Amino acid sequence: MVSDATKRPDEAAMRRILDRYSDSPEGIILRLAWLHGLGRKELNELTWGQVDFETRNLILPDRTVPIEESTAKCLADRYANYGAISPRVVIADRGKKPMTMENVSRLAKNALDSEGQDVALKDLRRDWIQRQIEEKGWAYAARVSGMTVSSLRATFAATLRKNKPQTAAATSQMAEDETEYTLWRIVQQEGSSAAGLAIWMCWKLTMQPGEIAALTWEQVDMERGRIHLSDRDIDMGTRMQRLLGEVWDRQKSLNEQRVFVAPTTGRPMDQARLSVLCRTAMIRGGLEDFSLRILAAWTHARQIDSAILQRAEKLGFLVREDVIQLLNVSGKTAWSYLDRMANSGKLVKVGVRYYPQGSVVAPENQLDTIRAYLSEHDVGSRQDFMELLHIAPHQATHILQGMVKRGELIRDGKRYRLPAKNEK
């Protein structure tokens, strides 16, 4: 059944409906709504020209949505049978004509009612958006839903907080996601302009401002999709290939080796001028505090954080020496990275060890966690608290000694208990 408060469908029931209706109009409608977040008007107006079978994407006016595997198969079957009859994806089996929005809603309701799902198409889209936020973050959900991060947060943040308490890590990630979404909007608006290219290269290809400004066409391998730099090769990706192709078509008659040239003179653009263009584009797009250099530093920091988090999850925890070995940096730099990530909530510091967020009890919550345990069990051993806090033996010893010294616990032999009122 479905909660009236949230209007979220039951997953098992939805899977049964999709299996039953397969590539019928009802199945296509519900798949596109629940698995890809299309609204009723988008469903009604969707054409085969918007279905890119090669890249498995739905190309909508305000966004691009990846097509998941089962939907791709259903759409391919539907296209084989009806693609030559109508340009519209959703047409009636009887009459082979496009439907009205009311007919789309009616078919969806009848199919949903067959499994007792008291939801509408708008609820399926909302459920899909919430799943994207939970699984892939706010920035991704914004890109595929067509909503801004701020709108998503206004709509979904309260609901998500009920299911998952807001942490420093979640708040930090949300801010990063909002920045990432804003960058995505900027490069969408800028297209193949100098600013659009440079921002994308800095953000997604992790190129430095000097490398971008000095880039020549000899370094661009369109056939292999690579950019050759002095110390590394970079996979440019399909988007950058397309954009650089557009730039080459505009500039090939100039006989100029540099990729970034002034549009008025056709002369190479220096780094200072390119930086000004990028700064202007980012201010116009809502990133007032960003420049190309700040973007490069921000991107580098995110790369470092990702590498450290992956290693922490693999090893269970990190100490300074792990980061020194991983990144080939000094001890001071390793400490600065770890402390920055601990302060932002991405790692939890216990003694000299840094744990992935959620894998251990944070120091500020350790006493309350132990008190709750002792309130239920009366006494506990070091082993009990090691398992409770998910920490190492020597860390448990140090923590328990401090709590005993401060009078927060009483030690009786090898057992610990809460102090009685007259012992405080």
C-alpha positions in Angstrom: 0.0 0.0 0.0 1.0 3.7 -0.3 1.4 6.2 2.4 -1.1 9.1 2.0 1.5 11.5 3.3 4.2 10.7 0.8 2.2 9.2 -2.1 5.1 6.9 -2.9 4.3 3.7 -4.8 5.2 0.2 -3.7 8.2 -0.9 -5.7 7.2 -4.6 -5.9 3.7 -3.6 -7.1 5.2 -1.3 -9.7 7.5 -4.1 -11.0 4.5 -6.4 -11.3 2.6 -3.8 -13.3 5.5 -3.2 -15.6 6.0 -6.9 -16.2 2.3 -7.3 -16.9 2.0 -4.4 -19.4 5.4 -4.7 -21.0 5.5 -2.5 -24.1 1.8 -1.6 -24.2 0.8 2.1 -23.9 0.3 1.6 -20.2 3.7 0.0 -19.7 5.5 2.7 -21.7 3.7 5.5 -19.8 4.5 4.1 -16.4 8.1 3.2 -17.3 8.8 6.7 -18.5 7.1 8.3 -15.5 8.4 6.1 -12.7 11.8 5.1 -14.1 12.7 8.3 -16.0 10.6 11.1 -14.4 8.6 12.3 -17.3 5.5 14.4 -16.5 2.2 13.9 -18.2 2.7 16.6 -20.8 6.1 15.3 -21.7 4.7 11.8 -22.0 1.9 13.0 -24.3 4.3 15.0 -26.5 7.3 12.7 -26.6 8.4 11.8 -30.2 10.7 9.1 -31.5 13.1 11.9 -32.6 13.7 12.5 -28.9 14.6 8.9 -28.2 18.3 8.4 -28.9 18.7 4.6 -29.1 22.4 4.8 -29.8 23.4 6.7 -26.7 20.3 5.5 -24.7 19.1 8.9 -23.8 15.8 10.8 -23.9 16.6 14.2 -25.3 14.0 16.6 -23.7 13.9 20.4 -24.2 15.3 21.1 -20.8 17.4 18.0 -20.0 18.8 14.7 -21.1 17.7 11.6 -19.2 19.5 8.2 -19.5 17.3 5.3 -20.6 17.6 2.3 -18.3 17.9 -1.2 -20.0 14.4 -2.6 -19.6 12.9 0.7 -20.9 15.3 0.7 -23.9 14.1 -2.8 -24.9 10.4 -1.8 -24.5 10.9 1.3 -26.6 12.8 -0.6 -29.2 10.0 -3.1 -29.5 7.4 -0.4 -29.6 9.3 1.5 -32.3 9.6 -1.6 -34.4 5.8 -2.0 -34.4 4.6 1.6 -34.4 7.5 3.9 -35.3 6.5 4.1 -39.0 2.9 4.8 -38.1 3.3 7.9 -35.9 6.1 10.2 -34.7 4.6 10.1 -31.2 5.9 7.4 -28.8 2.6 7.1 -26.8 -0.2 6.2 -29.2 -3.4 4.2 -28.7 -3.2 0.5 -29.7 -6.7 1.0 -31.1 -6.7 3.6 -33.8 -2.9 4.1 -33.7 -3.3 7.8 -33.0 -1.8 10.1 -30.3 -3.6 10.3 -27.0 -4.9 13.3 -25.1 -3.3 14.0 -21.7 -6.6 12.8 -20.1 -6.3 9.5 -21.9 -2.7 9.1 -20.7 -3.8 9.7 -17.1 -6.7 7.3 -17.4 -4.6 4.5 -18.7 -2.0 5.0 -16.0 -4.6 5.1 -13.3 -6.3 1.9 -14.5 -2.9 0.1 -14.5 -2.0 1.5 -11.1 -5.4 0.6 -9.6 -4.9 -3.0 -10.6 -2.2 -3.3 -7.9 -3.9 -1.0 -5.4 -1.5 1.9 -6.0 -3.3 5.1 -5.0 -0.8 7.4 -6.9 -0.9 9.6 -9.9 1.7 10.3 -12.6 3.0 13.3 -10.7 3.6 11.1 -7.7 5.6 8.7 -9.8 7.8 11.5 -11.1 8.3 12.8 -7.5 9.2 9.3 -6.4 11.8 9.1 -9.2 13.3 12.4 -8.3 13.6 11.4 -4.7 15.4 8.2 -5.7 17.8 10.2 -7.8 18.7 12.5 -4.9 19.1 9.5 -2.5 21.2 7.5 -4.9 23.2 10.0 -6.9 23.0 13.4 -5.2 21.3 16.7 -5.6 23.4 17.9 -8.6 22.6 14.8 -10.7 18.9 14.9 -9.7 18.8 18.6 -10.8 20.3 17.8 -14.2 18.0 14.9 -15.1 14.8 16.4 -13.6 15.1 19.9 -15.0 14.6 21.5 -11.6 17.2 23.7 -9.9 19.0 22.5 -6.8 17.4 25.1 -4.7 13.9 24.0 -5.9 14.7 20.4 -5.1 15.9 21.3 -1.7 12.8 23.3 -1.0 10.6 20.3 -2.1 12.5 17.3 -0.8 15.0 18.3 2.0 12.4 18.0 4.8 11.2 14.6 3.6 14.8 13.3 3.3 15.7 14.6 6.7 12.9 12.5 8.2 14.6 9.4 6.8 18.2 10.5 7.4 19.4 13.0 9.9 21.3 16.0 8.4 25.0 15.7 9.1 28.0 18.0 8.5 28.9 15.7 5.6 25.4 15.9 4.1 25.4 19.7 4.4 28.9 19.9 2.8 27.9 17.6 0.0 24.7 19.5 -0.7 26.8 22.7 -1.1 29.2 21.0 -3.4 26.3 19.6 -5.4 24.7 23.0 -5.8 28.0 24.4 -7.1 28.3 21.5 -9.5 24.8 22.0 -10.8 25.4 25.7 -11.3 28.6 24.9 -13.2 26.6 22.5 -15.4 24.0 25.2 -16.1 26.8 27.7 -17.0 28.5 25.3 -19.5 25.1 24.5 -21.0 24.4 28.2 -21.6 28.0 28.9 -22.9 28.2 26.0 -25.3 31.3 26.1 -27.5 32.2 29.7 -26.6 35.7 30.2 -25.2 34.3 30.4 -21.6 32.2 27.3 -22.1 35.2 25.3 -23.3 37.6 26.5 -20.7 35.3 26.0 -17.8 34.5 22.5 -18.9 38.2 21.7 -19.5 39.0 23.0 -16.0 36.1 21.3 -14.3 35.7 18.0 -16.0 39.1 17.4 -17.7 41.0 18.8 -14.6 43.2 20.9 -16.9 45.1 23.9 -15.4 44.3 27.5 -16.7 47.8 27.7 -18.3 47.3 24.4 -20.1 43.9 25.5 -21.4 45.1 28.9 -22.7 48.1 27.3 -24.4 46.2 24.4 -26.0 46.9 23.9 -29.7 45.1 21.9 -32.4 48.1 19.6 -32.7 47.4 18.5 -29.1 43.7 17.7 -30.0 43.3 14.1 -31.3 39.7 14.1 -32.5 40.0 10.6 -34.0 40.9 9.0 -30.7 39.1 11.5 -28.5 42.2 12.5 -26.6 44.0 15.7 -25.6 47.8 15.3 -25.4 49.5 17.4 -22.8 53.2 17.4 -21.9 52.8 15.1 -18.9 49.6 13.2 -19.6 46.9 12.3 -22.1 43.2 13.2 -21.3 40.1 11.5 -22.5 38.0 14.4 -23.7 34.6 12.7 -23.7 31.9 12.9 -26.3 30.7 16.4 -25.2 34.1 18.0 -25.6 34.6 16.2 -28.9 31.4 17.8 -30.2 32.2 21.2 -28.9 35.8 21.2 -30.2 34.4 20.1 -33.5 32.1 23.1 -33.6 35.1 25.4 -32.8 37.3 23.8 -35.4 34.6 24.3 -38.1 34.5 28.0 -37.1 38.3 28.5 -36.9 39.8 26.2 -39.6 40.0 29.0 -42.1 42.1 31.2 -39.7 45.1 28.9 -40.1 45.8 29.5 -36.3 47.3 26.7 -34.2 45.9 27.9 -30.9 42.4 26.6 -29.9 41.5 29.7 -28.0 41.4 32.8 -30.2 39.6 36.2 -29.9 36.4 36.0 -31.9 36.9 39.6 -33.3 40.6 39.4 -34.4 41.2 35.6 -34.7 44.4 36.1 -32.8 45.5 33.8 -29.9 43.9 34.7 -26.6 46.2 35.1 -23.6 45.5 33.5 -20.2 44.5 36.8 -18.6 41.8 37.5 -21.2 40.5 33.9 -21.1 40.3 34.1 -17.3 38.3 37.4 -17.5 35.8 35.7 -19.9 35.4 32.7 -17.6 35.0 34.9 -14.5 32.3 36.9 -16.3 30.5 33.8 -17.3 30.6 32.3 -13.8 29.4 35.6 -12.2 26.6 35.8 -14.7 25.7 32.1 -13.9 25.6 32.6 -10.1 29.1 31.7 -9.0 30.3 35.1 -7.8 33.2 33.8 -5.8 34.7 31.6 -8.6 37.5 32.3 -11.1 39.2 29.8 -13.4 42.0 29.4 -10.8 39.6 28.9 -8.0 37.6 26.3 -10.1 40.9 24.4 -10.7 41.7 24.4 -7.0 38.1 23.3 -6.2 38.2 20.5 -8.7 41.6 19.4 -7.4 40.3 19.3 -3.9 37.3 17.2 -4.9 39.7 14.8 -6.7 41.8 14.5 -3.6 38.8 14.0 -1.3 37.5 11.3 -3.6 40.8 9.4 -3.7 41.1 9.6 0.1 37.6 8.5 0.7 38.0 5.5 -1.6 41.1 4.5 0.3 39.5 5.0 3.7 36.5 2.8 2.6 38.9 0.1 1.4 41.1 0.1 4.5 38.4 0.9 7.0 40.3 3.9 8.3 43.3 6.1 7.5 46.3 7.5 9.3 48.6 10.2 8.0 51.1 7.7 6.6 48.4 6.2 4.3 47.7 9.6 2.7 51.5 10.3 2.3 51.8 7.0 0.5 48.6 7.5 -1.6 49.3 11.1 -2.8 53.0 11.4 -2.4 52.7 14.5 -0.2 54.4 15.7 2.9 53.2 14.8 6.4 52.0 18.3 7.0 50.0 18.3 3.7 48.5 14.9 4.6 47.3 16.2 7.9 45.8 19.3 6.3 43.8 17.1 3.9 42.6 14.8 6.6 41.6 17.6 9.0 39.8 19.5 6.2 37.8 16.4 5.4 37.1 15.8 9.1 35.9 19.4 9.6 33.6 19.1 6.7 32.1 15.8 8.0 33.4 13.6 5.2 35.7 11.7 7.7 35.4 11.1 11.4 38.5 11.6 13.5 39.0 9.3 16.5 42.4 9.8 18.0 44.9 9.8 15.1 42.7 7.6 12.9 40.2 8.9 10.3 37.2 6.8 9.5 34.6 7.1 6.7 31.5 9.0 7.8 28.9 6.6 9.3 31.4 3.7 10.0 32.2 4.8 13.6 30.5 6.8 16.3 31.7 10.4 16.3 33.6 11.5 19.5 30.9 13.9 20.4 28.3 11.1 20.5 30.5 8.4 22.2 29.4 9.1 25.8 25.7 9.2 25.0 26.1 6.0 23.0 27.8 4.2 26.0 25.3 5.7 28.5 22.4 4.3 26.4 24.1 0.9 26.3 24.7 0.8 30.1 21.2 2.0 30.8 20.0 -1.2 29.1 22.7 -3.7 30.1 24.0 -2.2 33.5 27.6 -3.1 32.8 29.9 -3.4 29.8 33.4 -4.5 28.9 36.0 -2.8 26.7 35.1 -5.4 24.1 31.5 -4.4 24.2 32.4 -0.7 23.7 34.9 -1.5 20.9 32.1 -3.2 19.0 29.6 -0.5 19.9 31.8 2.4 18.8 33.5 0.4 15.9 37.0 1.4 17.1 40.3 -0.3 17.8 41.2 -1.8 21.3 43.8 0.9 22.2 41.3 3.6 21.2 38.6 2.1 23.4 41.1 1.9 26.3 42.1 5.6 25.9 38.4 6.7 25.6 37.3 4.7 28.6 40.2 5.9 30.8 39.2 9.5 30.0 35.5 8.9 30.9 36.5 7.2 34.2 38.9 10.1 35.0 36.1 12.6 34.4 33.7 10.7 36.6 31.4 9.8 33.6 31.9 6.0 34.2 32.9 3.8 37.1 35.4 0.9 36.5 34.9 -2.2 38.5 37.7 -4.6 37.5 37.3 -5.2 33.8 33.7 -3.9 33.7 32.3 -0.4 33.4 29.1 1.0 34.7 27.3 4.4 35.1 28.0 6.1 38.4 25.2 6.1 41.0 23.9 9.5 42.2 26.0 9.4 45.4 29.2 8.6 43.3 29.0 11.6 41.1 
